[in-house]
Amino acid sequence: MYGIQKYGIQISWEVICLFFKRNRKLNALVLAGLIASAPVYMAGCGSDQQAQQARATQVKAMAVIQQDTPITSEYAGQITGKDEVKVQSKVSGNIVEKYVKGGQHVSAGQPLYRIDSRQYESAVLSAQATLAQAEATLGNAQTDLYRDQELLAADAISEQAVTTQQANVNAYAAAASANAALLQKARQDLDDTVIYAPLSGQLAVDDVAVGTFASAGNTNLVTIGSSNPVYAEFSISETEYLKFMNIRQAQAGVQGQPLTVSLTLSDGSVYPLDGQIVETDRSLAQKTGTLKLKALFENPNGLLLPGMFARVRLSGETVPNALLVPQRAVQQMLGKSFVMVVGEDGKSEARTVTLGQKVGSYYIIKDGISASDNVIVEGLTNLREGVDLAVTQVTADDMGFSLRSDVTPYDDNAVNAKPE
């Protein structure tokens, strides 16, 4: 067992005792001084180690991720109803009855409103009377025609008289037909005083109240939108369109086959059902230079409402063995990007990197690091190259990093829930 350390040399107690047995006349003070100095030197050595640790900068680091990584593109989108209709009345009048409430789910053919029908009932009665009169006149004219035809056969009247009477019958018949059409129109107007839902869907809440005057073909009574399925509308630039076509050709393989997309809602949750791109506009918008697309999503529980904003995610090519580092680890200065890594000597080391695409919380790194590197993800403030590091190793889960941005768990059971 060692006794004391002097100038970096360990001296055992046995050697010390043997030395003083052979040198009994040595001043005891020398031994006392030697023994007293031992803790000082030992303490000094410990202090150097503690000082070095105290000078080390506390950082968190994680290993570079290397894996096959699919490249996805995200576009701002908005939910719209697959079918949406502004309901208007075919006849004018005051709304006297309302059968539904705003926001209610309705079925096609369900009555919504009733317009004051009294004037239309009167119109039906008037048309019936006019038609009856026209039919009576026609009947009398036909009777006169039959009589004149008999008289003509007996050479009692001229052929001209019969021809004139035949023309009268034809005119009265046309008048009767016209009045029959007027009666049919009056009855249709009467039927149209009740407004029915043209399709199944959900009503908007900004509907009209009882007592409102509805002008035929002008007054919007309520808007009905289908709730299942729904569209997610989004626009892409010309460059993105060309990339989209390449992806479509690679993924679908057949021109016209729907391309699958996913949807991320505004709270970060991922909608559990994928959609398909079903409509592509015929041309770019002149003002914005973008192309509008529509993706169709099933919406069995009514979670997706028209007007909601969401991010439409389109998967593209897969980068094999991509090197991924968290975005927060990347620093930029003077147009260059770099990361700090933990060097083999435990010191900070700056690496200039070439950035690829963003993938969730990460960047794909094209050049500048290797899969064996440890990148610093926390403690980068004022961190210089060559600084001693006290490293805490962390994982992506520890830091909340994800390959999908702003993703939170989604309740899969909600997709089968029924709307109230």
C-alpha positions as CSV (number, residue, x, y, z in Angstrom):
1,M,0.0,0.0,0.0
2,Y,1.3,3.4,-0.9
3,G,2.0,6.0,1.7
4,I,2.6,9.5,0.2
5,Q,3.3,11.0,-3.2
6,K,6.2,13.4,-3.8
7,Y,6.9,14.9,-7.1
8,G,4.8,12.3,-8.8
9,I,6.6,9.3,-7.1
10,Q,4.7,7.0,-4.8
11,I,6.5,6.2,-1.5
12,S,5.3,3.3,0.6
13,W,5.3,3.4,4.4
14,E,7.6,0.3,4.5
15,V,10.3,2.2,2.6
16,I,9.9,5.2,4.9
17,C,10.3,3.1,8.0
18,L,13.4,1.3,6.6
19,F,15.0,4.6,5.7
20,F,14.7,6.0,9.2
21,K,15.9,2.8,10.9
22,R,19.2,3.2,8.9
23,N,19.3,7.0,9.5
24,R,18.3,7.3,13.2
25,K,20.0,10.6,13.6
26,L,17.8,12.2,10.9
27,N,15.9,15.1,12.4
28,A,12.4,14.0,13.2
29,L,11.2,17.3,11.8
30,V,12.1,16.1,8.3
31,L,9.8,13.1,8.7
32,A,7.1,15.3,10.1
33,G,7.4,17.7,7.2
34,L,7.4,14.9,4.7
35,I,4.3,13.4,6.2
36,A,2.6,16.8,6.6
37,S,3.2,17.6,2.9
38,A,1.6,14.4,1.6
39,P,-2.0,15.6,2.0
40,V,-1.1,18.9,0.4
41,Y,0.3,17.2,-2.8
42,M,-2.6,14.8,-2.9
43,A,-5.1,17.5,-2.4
44,G,-3.4,19.6,-5.1
45,C,-3.7,16.7,-7.6
46,G,-7.4,16.3,-6.8
47,S,-8.0,20.0,-7.1
48,D,-6.5,20.0,-10.7
49,Q,-9.0,17.2,-11.7
50,Q,-11.9,19.0,-10.1
51,A,-11.0,22.3,-11.8
52,Q,-10.8,20.6,-15.1
53,Q,-14.3,19.1,-14.6
54,A,-15.6,22.5,-13.5
55,R,-14.3,24.1,-16.7
56,A,-16.1,21.5,-18.9
57,T,-19.2,22.8,-20.6
58,Q,-22.4,20.8,-19.9
59,V,-24.0,19.7,-23.2
60,K,-26.5,17.1,-24.4
61,A,-25.6,15.1,-27.5
62,M,-27.2,12.4,-29.6
63,A,-25.9,10.0,-32.2
64,V,-26.5,10.8,-35.9
65,I,-29.4,8.8,-37.2
66,Q,-28.9,6.8,-40.4
67,Q,-31.9,5.2,-42.1
68,D,-33.9,5.0,-45.2
69,T,-36.0,8.2,-45.1
70,P,-39.1,8.9,-47.2
71,I,-39.3,12.5,-48.4
72,T,-42.6,14.1,-47.9
73,S,-44.1,17.4,-49.0
74,E,-46.6,19.3,-47.0
75,Y,-49.1,21.9,-48.3
76,A,-51.6,24.1,-46.5
77,G,-55.1,22.9,-47.2
78,Q,-58.7,23.6,-46.3
79,I,-61.6,21.2,-45.8
80,T,-64.6,21.7,-48.0
81,G,-67.8,19.8,-48.5
82,K,-67.9,17.4,-51.4
83,D,-71.3,18.8,-52.3
84,E,-72.4,22.2,-51.1
85,V,-75.7,24.0,-52.0
86,K,-77.1,27.4,-51.2
87,V,-80.9,26.7,-50.8
88,Q,-83.2,29.2,-52.4
89,S,-86.9,29.3,-52.8
90,K,-88.6,28.9,-56.2
91,V,-91.5,31.2,-55.2
92,S,-91.6,34.5,-53.3
93,G,-93.3,35.1,-50.0
94,N,-92.8,35.3,-46.2
95,I,-91.4,32.3,-44.3
96,V,-94.2,31.2,-42.0
97,E,-92.8,27.9,-40.8
98,K,-89.3,26.5,-40.1
99,Y,-88.9,22.7,-39.7
100,V,-85.2,22.5,-38.9
101,K,-82.5,24.2,-36.8
102,G,-79.1,25.6,-37.9
103,G,-76.3,23.1,-37.8
104,Q,-78.7,20.1,-38.0
105,H,-78.0,17.1,-40.1
106,V,-80.8,16.6,-42.7
107,S,-81.6,14.0,-45.3
108,A,-82.3,14.6,-49.0
109,G,-86.0,15.4,-49.4
110,Q,-86.5,16.5,-45.8
111,P,-88.7,19.7,-45.5
112,L,-86.9,22.8,-44.3
113,Y,-89.2,25.8,-44.6
114,R,-92.7,26.7,-45.6
115,I,-93.7,30.0,-47.4
116,D,-97.1,31.6,-47.0
117,S,-99.2,29.6,-49.5
118,R,-102.5,31.6,-49.5
119,Q,-101.8,33.5,-52.7
120,Y,-100.7,30.3,-54.4
121,E,-103.8,28.4,-53.3
122,S,-105.9,31.3,-54.7
123,A,-103.9,31.1,-58.0
124,V,-104.7,27.4,-58.2
125,L,-108.4,28.0,-57.7
126,S,-108.4,30.8,-60.3
127,A,-106.5,28.6,-62.8
128,Q,-109.0,25.8,-62.2
129,A,-111.9,28.1,-63.0
130,T,-110.3,29.5,-66.1
131,L,-109.5,26.1,-67.4
132,A,-113.1,24.9,-66.7
133,Q,-114.4,27.9,-68.6
134,A,-112.1,27.2,-71.5
135,E,-113.0,23.6,-71.6
136,A,-116.7,24.5,-71.6
137,T,-116.2,26.9,-74.5
138,L,-114.3,24.2,-76.3
139,G,-117.1,21.7,-75.7
140,N,-119.7,24.1,-77.2
141,A,-117.6,24.7,-80.2
142,Q,-117.1,21.0,-80.8
143,T,-120.9,20.5,-80.6
144,D,-121.5,23.3,-83.1
145,L,-118.9,21.7,-85.4
146,Y,-120.6,18.3,-85.3
147,R,-124.0,20.0,-86.2
148,D,-122.4,21.9,-89.0
149,Q,-120.8,18.8,-90.4
150,E,-124.3,17.1,-90.5
151,L,-125.8,20.2,-92.2
152,L,-122.9,20.2,-94.7
153,A,-123.7,16.5,-95.5
154,A,-127.3,17.6,-96.3
155,D,-126.1,20.6,-98.3
156,A,-127.8,22.9,-95.8
157,I,-124.7,25.0,-95.2
158,S,-121.6,25.9,-97.1
159,E,-118.2,24.1,-96.7
160,Q,-116.7,27.5,-95.7
161,A,-119.0,27.6,-92.6
162,V,-117.7,24.2,-91.5
163,T,-114.1,25.2,-92.0
164,T,-114.6,28.4,-89.9
165,Q,-116.1,26.4,-87.1
166,Q,-113.3,23.9,-87.2
167,A,-110.8,26.8,-86.8
168,N,-112.8,28.0,-83.8
169,V,-112.6,24.5,-82.2
170,N,-108.9,24.4,-82.7
171,A,-108.5,27.9,-81.1
172,Y,-110.6,26.9,-78.1
173,A,-108.7,23.7,-77.7
174,A,-105.4,25.6,-77.7
175,A,-106.8,28.0,-75.1
176,A,-107.9,25.1,-73.0
177,S,-104.4,23.6,-73.2
178,A,-102.8,26.9,-72.2
179,N,-105.1,27.2,-69.2
180,A,-104.3,23.6,-68.2
181,A,-100.6,24.5,-68.3
182,L,-101.4,27.6,-66.1
183,L,-103.1,25.3,-63.7
184,Q,-100.2,23.0,-63.6
185,K,-97.9,25.9,-63.0
186,A,-100.1,27.2,-60.2
187,R,-100.1,23.8,-58.5
188,Q,-96.3,23.6,-58.8
189,D,-95.9,27.0,-57.2
190,L,-98.2,25.9,-54.4
191,D,-96.0,22.8,-53.9
192,D,-92.9,24.9,-54.0
193,T,-94.0,26.9,-51.0
194,V,-92.5,24.0,-49.0
195,I,-88.7,24.0,-49.4
196,Y,-87.0,20.6,-49.2
197,A,-83.3,19.6,-48.7
198,P,-81.8,18.9,-52.1
199,L,-79.1,16.6,-50.6
200,S,-78.1,15.0,-47.3
201,G,-75.7,16.9,-45.2
202,Q,-75.4,19.5,-42.4
203,L,-77.1,22.9,-42.4
204,A,-75.2,26.1,-41.8
205,V,-76.2,28.0,-38.6
206,D,-76.7,31.3,-40.4
207,D,-80.1,30.4,-41.7
208,V,-83.1,32.7,-42.1
209,A,-85.8,33.2,-39.4
210,V,-89.5,32.9,-39.6
211,G,-91.0,36.1,-41.0
212,T,-88.2,36.7,-43.5
213,F,-89.4,37.5,-47.0
214,A,-87.9,35.1,-49.5
215,S,-87.4,36.4,-53.0
216,A,-87.5,33.6,-55.6
217,G,-84.1,32.7,-56.9
218,N,-82.4,35.5,-54.8
219,T,-82.7,34.8,-51.1
220,N,-80.3,32.3,-49.7
221,L,-82.3,30.5,-47.0
222,V,-79.6,28.1,-45.8
223,T,-76.4,26.3,-47.0
224,I,-76.3,22.6,-46.9
225,G,-73.0,20.7,-47.2
226,S,-72.3,17.0,-47.4
227,S,-70.2,15.9,-44.4
228,N,-69.0,12.5,-45.7
229,P,-66.9,12.4,-47.7
230,V,-65.1,15.7,-47.8
231,Y,-62.5,17.4,-49.9
232,A,-59.1,18.8,-48.7
233,E,-58.3,21.6,-51.2
234,F,-54.6,22.7,-51.5
235,S,-52.5,24.5,-54.1
236,I,-48.9,23.8,-55.3
237,S,-46.5,25.8,-57.3
238,E,-45.4,25.1,-60.9
239,T,-42.1,23.5,-59.6
240,E,-44.0,21.4,-57.1
241,Y,-46.4,20.4,-59.8
242,L,-43.6,19.0,-61.9
243,K,-42.3,17.1,-58.8
244,F,-45.8,16.0,-58.1
245,M,-46.1,14.5,-61.5
246,N,-42.9,12.6,-61.1
247,I,-44.1,11.2,-57.7
248,R,-47.4,10.3,-59.3
249,Q,-45.8,8.4,-62.0
250,A,-43.5,6.6,-59.6
251,Q,-46.1,5.9,-57.0
252,A,-49.2,5.2,-59.0
253,G,-47.5,3.9,-62.1
254,V,-50.7,4.4,-64.2
255,Q,-51.8,7.8,-65.4
256,G,-55.1,8.7,-63.8
257,Q,-54.8,6.4,-60.8
258,P,-55.5,8.2,-57.5
259,L,-52.5,9.2,-55.5
260,T,-52.7,8.6,-51.7
261,V,-52.1,11.5,-49.3
262,S,-52.4,11.9,-45.5
263,L,-53.8,14.8,-43.4
264,T,-52.4,16.5,-40.3
265,L,-54.9,18.6,-38.4
266,S,-54.3,22.0,-36.9
267,D,-53.6,20.6,-33.4
268,G,-50.9,18.4,-34.8
269,S,-52.9,15.1,-34.7
270,V,-52.8,12.9,-37.8
271,Y,-56.1,12.0,-39.3
272,P,-56.3,8.2,-39.3
273,L,-57.8,7.8,-42.8
274,D,-55.7,8.4,-45.9
275,G,-57.2,10.3,-48.8
276,Q,-56.8,10.3,-52.6
277,I,-56.2,13.1,-55.0
278,V,-59.2,13.0,-57.3
279,E,-59.3,16.4,-59.0
280,T,-56.6,18.5,-60.5
281,D,-57.3,21.9,-62.0
282,R,-56.8,22.3,-65.7
283,S,-54.4,25.3,-65.5
284,L,-52.4,27.4,-63.1
285,A,-54.0,30.4,-61.5
286,Q,-52.8,33.5,-63.3
287,K,-52.4,35.7,-60.2
288,T,-50.7,33.2,-58.0
289,G,-49.1,30.8,-60.5
290,T,-50.4,27.8,-58.4
291,L,-52.4,24.7,-59.3
292,K,-55.4,23.7,-57.2
293,L,-55.9,20.0,-56.3
294,K,-58.5,18.2,-54.3
295,A,-58.0,15.1,-52.2
296,L,-61.1,13.1,-51.1
297,F,-61.2,11.9,-47.5
298,E,-63.8,9.6,-45.9
299,N,-65.3,11.3,-42.8
300,P,-67.5,8.8,-41.0
301,N,-67.6,10.5,-37.7
302,G,-67.9,14.1,-39.0
303,L,-64.6,15.2,-37.5
304,L,-63.6,17.1,-40.6
305,L,-65.7,20.3,-40.9
306,P,-65.8,22.5,-44.0
307,G,-63.6,25.5,-43.4
308,M,-61.0,23.7,-41.2
309,F,-57.4,24.1,-42.0
310,A,-55.0,21.2,-42.3
311,R,-51.7,20.1,-43.8
312,V,-51.9,17.7,-46.7
313,R,-48.9,15.4,-46.8
314,L,-47.7,13.9,-50.0
315,S,-45.1,11.1,-49.8
316,G,-42.3,11.1,-52.4
317,E,-39.1,9.3,-53.0
318,T,-37.1,7.5,-50.3
319,V,-33.5,8.5,-49.6
320,P,-31.5,5.4,-48.8
321,N,-29.2,5.5,-45.7
322,A,-29.9,9.2,-45.1
323,L,-28.0,10.9,-42.3
324,L,-30.4,12.8,-40.0
325,V,-29.6,15.4,-37.4
326,P,-32.1,17.5,-35.4
327,Q,-32.8,20.9,-36.8
328,R,-32.0,22.5,-33.5
329,A,-28.4,21.2,-33.8
330,V,-27.8,23.1,-37.0
331,Q,-26.3,26.6,-36.8
332,Q,-25.9,29.0,-39.6
333,M,-23.4,31.8,-40.1
334,L,-22.4,33.8,-43.2
335,G,-24.4,31.6,-45.5
336,K,-22.9,28.4,-44.2
337,S,-24.4,25.7,-42.0
338,F,-22.5,23.8,-39.3
339,V,-23.0,21.5,-36.4
340,M,-21.0,20.9,-33.2
341,V,-20.0,17.4,-32.6
342,V,-18.2,15.7,-29.6
343,G,-14.6,15.0,-30.7
344,E,-12.6,12.0,-29.9
345,D,-10.8,14.0,-27.2
346,G,-14.0,15.0,-25.6
347,K,-13.8,18.6,-26.9
348,S,-16.3,20.4,-29.1
349,E,-15.6,20.3,-32.8
350,A,-17.3,22.3,-35.5
351,R,-18.3,20.6,-38.8
352,T,-19.5,22.4,-41.9
353,V,-22.4,20.5,-43.4
354,T,-24.5,20.6,-46.5
355,L,-28.2,20.5,-45.8
356,G,-30.8,18.5,-47.6
357,Q,-34.5,18.5,-47.1
358,K,-36.3,18.9,-43.8
359,V,-38.0,15.8,-42.5
360,G,-40.0,16.4,-39.4
361,S,-37.7,17.6,-36.6
362,Y,-34.6,16.8,-38.7
363,Y,-32.4,17.8,-41.6
364,I,-31.1,15.3,-44.1
365,I,-27.3,16.0,-44.1
366,K,-25.7,15.5,-47.5
367,D,-22.1,16.1,-46.5
368,G,-20.0,17.0,-43.5
369,I,-20.7,14.3,-40.9
370,S,-20.7,10.5,-40.6
371,A,-23.0,8.0,-39.0
372,S,-20.6,7.6,-36.1
373,D,-20.7,11.3,-35.0
374,N,-22.3,12.6,-31.9
375,V,-24.0,15.9,-32.5
376,I,-24.6,18.4,-29.7
377,V,-28.3,19.3,-29.5
378,E,-28.4,21.3,-26.2
379,G,-25.9,23.7,-24.7
380,L,-24.9,25.4,-28.0
381,T,-25.2,28.9,-26.7
382,N,-21.8,30.6,-26.9
383,L,-20.2,27.2,-27.3
384,R,-16.8,27.5,-29.1
385,E,-14.7,24.9,-30.8
386,G,-12.1,23.1,-28.7
387,V,-14.0,23.4,-25.4
388,D,-13.9,20.6,-22.9
389,L,-17.3,18.9,-22.7
390,A,-19.3,17.2,-20.0
391,V,-21.7,15.2,-22.2
392,T,-25.1,13.8,-21.4
393,Q,-26.1,11.3,-24.0
394,V,-29.8,11.6,-25.0
395,T,-32.1,10.0,-27.6
396,A,-34.7,11.4,-30.0
397,D,-37.4,10.3,-27.6
398,D,-35.8,12.1,-24.7
399,M,-35.8,15.3,-26.8
400,G,-39.2,14.8,-28.4
401,F,-37.8,14.7,-31.9
402,S,-39.9,13.1,-34.6
403,L,-39.7,12.4,-38.3
404,R,-43.2,13.9,-38.6
405,S,-43.5,17.5,-37.5
406,D,-45.9,18.5,-34.7
407,V,-47.4,15.1,-34.5
408,T,-49.5,14.1,-31.5
409,P,-51.3,10.8,-30.8
410,Y,-54.7,10.4,-32.4
411,D,-57.6,8.5,-30.8
412,D,-58.3,5.8,-33.4
413,N,-61.5,4.9,-31.7
414,A,-62.9,8.3,-32.6
415,V,-63.1,7.3,-36.3
416,N,-65.9,4.9,-35.5
417,A,-67.8,7.3,-33.2
418,K,-71.3,8.4,-34.3
419,P,-72.2,12.1,-34.5
420,E,-74.6,13.4,-32.0
